[in-house]
């Protein structure tokens, strides 16, 4: 295997190459797809660095970084504003974990490279990337193992604790039996997304916080993502209705059997103590994924109480910044540890 950095031929050419390799990597997730990695690529990677793993004349791995003053950020820009979409389950695009690790280790050989930033990667990949951790943050990503649930012949609600079952059933009775509907096309998905943003912002602003869609970039990013990914079946907008009104919307990614619950918006006004639109909505979406034959319903990073009550499994993701072991920063980091 040879790892090399070739001249950058533009985002369009890289996108075509990325899609070709993506089709050969069935284990790659949505956050490794060009739909996500390539969304608004010109803005997110103004100084792109591409590493290729080659074997017998063919590409078997790709890693895209942005060079932020000597700090290479994997599949990100390197600043909070442009990384606000928040990548998870991040990794170079390849079929083999050993190739992904080799691509990251090769990044240290690039001229002027001082730091390697890895957001939302598996702990094993971060450990194999080389360097010394200047900072590390871990997040638990709760999920539902739909394969195990299906194999057991068990209804999803029956698999939850007595308290969770009671809350969901009480909420469903309060709403008179909520109904889940999927957006029929891209135009409807974009329309429902805008409603979701309004519901989401209202809920967070009531708590004195701006919410996830407060910036123009975030709204543009997700409009572009939905426009690209919805026709490919990789994005779904779900509406949960009761009595003719929308009590909530879910913005999920669907990719190769994994449903990722990315964002949501709920109508909290009038819910009182009995109405739990989030629990009712996710329970319906999990039931839909179970019936569709999906493998995992992933709540993504964050050990929120509602996620823990609805999940039966979890993964750990790492956000870390690595430096050269014998740099001043690397020595200081080891001393502090």
C-alpha positions in Angstrom: 0.0 0.0 0.0 1.2 3.5 -0.8 -0.2 6.7 0.7 0.3 9.9 -1.3 -0.8 13.5 -1.6 -1.5 14.4 -5.2 -2.3 17.9 -6.5 -5.9 19.0 -5.7 -8.0 18.9 -8.9 -11.1 20.6 -7.5 -14.1 19.6 -5.4 -16.1 18.3 -8.3 -13.4 15.9 -9.4 -12.9 14.8 -5.8 -16.6 14.2 -5.4 -16.7 11.9 -8.4 -13.8 9.9 -7.1 -15.3 9.9 -3.6 -18.6 8.5 -4.8 -16.8 5.8 -6.8 -14.9 4.6 -3.7 -18.0 5.0 -1.5 -19.8 2.4 -3.6 -17.0 0.0 -2.8 -17.2 0.6 1.0 -20.4 -0.9 2.3 -19.5 -0.4 5.9 -18.9 3.4 5.4 -21.5 5.5 7.2 -23.5 8.6 6.2 -21.0 11.0 7.8 -18.3 9.5 5.5 -20.5 9.9 2.4 -19.9 12.7 -0.1 -23.4 13.9 0.6 -22.1 15.0 4.0 -18.4 15.5 3.5 -18.9 17.4 0.2 -21.8 19.6 1.3 -20.7 23.3 0.7 -17.2 21.9 0.2 -15.8 25.1 -1.2 -16.6 26.9 2.0 -15.7 24.2 4.4 -12.4 23.2 2.8 -10.8 26.5 1.5 -7.3 24.9 1.9 -8.0 21.2 1.2 -5.5 18.4 1.7 -6.4 15.0 0.2 -4.5 11.8 1.1 -5.0 8.7 -1.0 -4.2 5.1 -0.1 -3.3 3.2 -3.2 -2.9 -0.5 -3.8 -2.2 -2.2 -7.2 -2.9 1.1 -9.0 -6.4 1.6 -7.4 -7.6 3.9 -4.7 -8.6 2.0 -1.5 -8.8 5.0 0.9 -9.4 8.7 0.9 -9.0 11.3 3.7 -10.0 15.0 3.2 -8.7 17.6 5.6 -8.7 21.4 5.8 -5.4 23.0 6.6 -6.1 25.6 9.3 -2.7 27.2 9.8 -0.8 23.9 10.1 -3.7 22.2 11.9 -5.3 19.5 9.8 -9.0 18.9 10.5 -10.5 15.6 9.2 -13.7 16.3 7.2 -14.1 19.7 8.8 -12.9 23.3 8.6 -11.3 23.7 12.0 -13.4 26.5 13.3 -16.5 26.4 15.5 -18.7 28.3 13.1 -18.2 26.1 10.0 -18.0 22.9 12.0 -21.3 23.6 13.7 -23.1 20.8 11.7 -21.3 18.5 14.0 -19.9 15.4 12.4 -20.1 12.0 14.2 -18.9 8.5 13.3 -16.1 10.3 11.4 -13.3 8.5 9.6 -11.4 8.4 6.4 -13.3 6.7 3.6 -12.1 3.1 3.3 -13.3 -0.4 3.8 -10.4 -1.3 6.2 -9.8 0.2 9.7 -6.0 -0.4 9.2 -6.1 1.8 6.1 -8.0 4.6 7.9 -5.3 4.6 10.6 -2.5 4.6 8.1 -4.0 7.6 6.3 -4.1 9.6 9.6 -0.5 8.6 10.6 0.7 9.7 7.1 -0.7 13.2 7.7 2.1 13.8 10.2 4.6 13.6 7.3 3.1 16.6 5.5 5.3 19.8 5.5 4.3 22.4 8.1 1.8 20.1 9.8 1.7 20.7 13.6 -1.7 19.4 14.8 -4.3 16.8 13.8 -7.9 17.5 14.8 -10.3 14.5 14.8 -14.0 15.2 15.5 -16.4 12.4 16.4 -14.1 9.4 15.7 -14.0 6.0 17.3 -11.6 5.8 20.3 -9.6 3.1 18.5 -9.0 5.3 15.4 -7.9 8.2 17.6 -5.5 6.0 19.4 -4.1 4.6 16.1 -3.6 8.1 14.6 -0.3 8.8 16.3 0.6 12.0 18.1 -0.1 13.1 21.7 -3.6 14.2 22.8 -3.6 17.9 23.7 -7.3 17.6 24.5 -9.8 14.8 24.5 -13.6 14.8 24.9 -15.8 11.7 24.9 -19.5 11.5 24.2 -21.7 8.5 24.5 -24.0 7.9 21.5 -27.0 5.8 22.6 -28.7 3.6 20.0 -31.3 0.9 19.5 -30.1 -2.5 18.2 -32.9 -3.3 15.8 -31.3 -6.5 14.6 -31.3 -8.0 18.1 -34.8 -6.7 18.7 -36.1 -8.3 15.5 -34.3 -11.6 16.2 -36.0 -11.8 19.6 -39.3 -11.2 18.0 -40.0 -8.5 20.4 -42.1 -5.4 20.1 -40.0 -2.2 20.6 -42.3 -0.7 23.3 -42.3 -4.1 25.2 -38.5 -3.9 25.4 -38.5 -0.7 27.3 -38.6 -0.2 31.1 -42.0 0.0 32.8 -41.6 3.7 33.4 -40.7 4.5 29.8 -43.6 2.4 28.5 -45.9 4.2 30.8 -44.7 7.7 29.7 -45.0 6.8 26.0 -48.5 5.3 26.4 -49.7 8.2 28.5 -48.3 10.7 25.9 -50.0 8.8 23.1 -53.3 8.8 24.9 -52.9 12.5 25.5 -52.4 13.2 21.8 -55.2 10.8 20.8 -52.9 8.5 18.9 -50.2 10.4 17.1 -49.5 9.5 13.4 -46.1 9.5 11.7 -45.8 10.6 8.0 -42.7 10.9 5.9 -42.1 13.7 3.4 -43.0 12.6 -0.1 -40.3 14.5 -2.0 -37.5 16.9 -1.6 -39.7 20.0 -1.8 -41.9 18.7 1.0 -38.8 17.7 3.0 -37.4 21.3 2.7 -40.8 22.7 3.7 -41.0 20.5 6.8 -37.4 21.3 7.6 -38.3 25.0 7.9 -41.1 24.1 10.2 -38.8 21.9 12.3 -36.4 24.8 12.6 -39.1 27.1 13.8 -40.2 24.6 16.4 -36.7 23.8 17.4 -35.7 27.5 17.8 -38.8 28.3 19.8 -38.1 25.5 22.3 -34.5 26.4 22.8 -35.1 30.2 22.9 -37.6 29.6 25.7 -34.6 28.2 27.7 -32.5 31.2 26.8 -30.4 29.4 24.2 -30.2 30.1 20.4 -30.6 26.4 19.2 -28.8 24.5 16.5 -30.0 26.5 13.5 -29.3 30.0 14.7 -26.8 30.9 12.0 -27.2 31.5 8.3 -24.5 28.9 7.5 -26.3 26.2 9.4 -29.6 26.8 7.5 -27.8 26.9 4.1 -25.8 23.8 5.0 -28.9 21.7 5.7 -30.9 23.1 2.8 -28.0 22.0 0.6 -27.7 18.6 2.3 -31.4 17.8 2.0 -31.4 18.9 -1.6 -28.5 16.5 -2.4 -29.3 13.6 -0.1 -33.1 13.4 0.0 -33.4 12.2 -3.7 -30.8 9.5 -2.8 -32.9 8.3 0.1 -30.2 9.3 2.6 -32.3 11.9 4.4 -35.8 11.7 5.8 -38.1 14.4 7.3 -40.8 12.9 9.5 -43.9 14.7 10.7 -45.8 13.5 13.8 -49.4 14.7 13.8 -52.2 14.6 16.3 -55.7 16.0 15.8 -54.7 17.6 12.5 -51.7 19.5 14.0 -48.0 18.8 13.8 -46.7 18.0 17.3 -43.2 17.4 16.1 -40.7 16.8 13.2 -37.7 14.6 13.0 -34.7 15.1 10.7 -33.0 11.8 10.3 -30.3 10.3 8.1 -30.9 6.9 6.6 -27.9 5.1 5.2 -27.3 1.4 4.7 -29.5 0.2 7.5 -28.5 2.9 10.0 -31.0 5.6 11.0 -29.4 8.6 12.7 -31.7 10.9 14.6 -29.9 14.1 13.8 -32.2 16.9 14.9 -35.8 17.5 15.9 -38.4 20.2 16.6 -41.5 19.8 18.9 -44.5 21.8 19.7 -44.2 22.1 23.5 -47.0 24.6 24.1 -49.9 22.8 25.6 -48.1 19.6 26.2 -48.3 19.9 29.9 -47.1 17.1 32.1 -48.6 14.3 30.1 -47.7 15.2 26.5 -44.2 14.0 25.6 -43.9 14.8 21.9 -40.2 13.7 21.8 -40.9 10.3 23.3 -44.0 9.7 21.1 -42.2 10.8 18.0 -39.0 8.7 18.4 -41.0 5.7 19.5 -43.0 5.9 16.2 -39.8 6.4 14.2 -38.1 3.5 15.8 -41.1 1.3 15.0 -40.9 2.5 11.4 -37.2 1.6 11.2 -37.9 -1.8 12.8 -40.6 -2.6 10.2 -38.4 -1.3 7.4 -35.6 -3.8 8.2 -33.1 -1.2 9.4 -30.2 -2.4 11.7 -29.7 0.5 14.1 -31.6 3.6 15.3 -28.8 5.9 16.4 -29.5 8.9 18.7 -25.9 10.2 18.1 -23.8 11.9 20.7 -25.2 13.0 24.0 -26.3 11.0 27.0 -29.6 12.9 27.4 -32.1 11.2 29.7 -34.7 10.6 26.9 -32.0 9.0 24.7 -31.0 6.6 27.5 -34.6 5.6 28.2 -35.3 4.8 24.6 -31.9 3.1 23.8 -30.6 -0.3 24.6 -27.0 0.0 23.4 -24.4 2.7 22.9 -21.1 3.7 21.2 -18.4 6.0 22.4 -17.1 8.8 20.2 -14.0 11.0 20.7 -13.3 14.6 19.8 -9.5 15.2 20.1 -6.7 17.4 19.0 -3.3 15.7 18.6 0.2 17.2 18.5 3.6 15.9 17.8 4.9 13.9 20.8 8.2 15.8 21.2 6.8 19.3 20.4 6.6 21.7 23.3 2.8 21.2 23.4 3.2 17.4 23.3 5.7 17.4 26.2 3.5 19.8 28.2 0.4 17.7 27.6 2.2 14.5 28.9 3.5 16.4 32.0 0.0 17.7 32.8 -1.4 14.2 32.5 
